[in-house]
Amino acid sequence: MASGWIENGMYRNSLFGFSYKLPVSWVDRTEEMQQGLTDSGKSRVLLAIFEHPPEVTAKDVNSAVVIAVESTSSYPGLKAPAQYFGPITEVATEKGFKVFNPPYEFPVDAKPIARADYIKQLPAGTMYQSSLVLLSNGYAVSFTFVGSSDEEVYGLIDGLSFGKVKKPKAALAQ
């Protein structure tokens, strides 16, 4: 499965037709998060970036963007992106989040995407998470954005765009 590439501060994925503009100076932890997956044939982390390294202790939220894919063969009958929020909500609630907005349509660049929003109370404030889901090429593609405010999460989502993505010549040779 094509996992995409980072070039000039932009993650691009030609298989799923999207790009994501990385925030300046964020830490790429994709490889570390891929190692934690047990069945990489069915699911894969495409991108995992954080405002600062997870081992750094901070007073506030370590904002993050995680893009992952999971084979829809694991979910017989999955036909619409909103149906994939069962597994996402289960994971979010296990981590202490509560549903703030249940799944709703949230088109990005005219793509049929579903979105749900979650919140988690912390001693220093509130953590916000928004997850977007797209079904494409036999996979559920999830985009998870975490921040310390709703405005920050919206700003992170703004980095996502869909359209034709071409591999650079160097990537084609690999």
Secondary structure, DSSP 8 states (H G I E B T S, - for coil): ----EEETTEEEETTTTEEEE--TT-EE-HHHHHHT-S-TTTEEEEEEEESS-TTS--SS---EEEEEEEEGGGSTT--SGGGGHHHHHHHHHHTT-EEEEEEEE--BTTB--EEEEEEEEETTEEEEEEEEEEEETTEEEEEEEEESSHHHHHHHHTTEEES-----HHHHT-
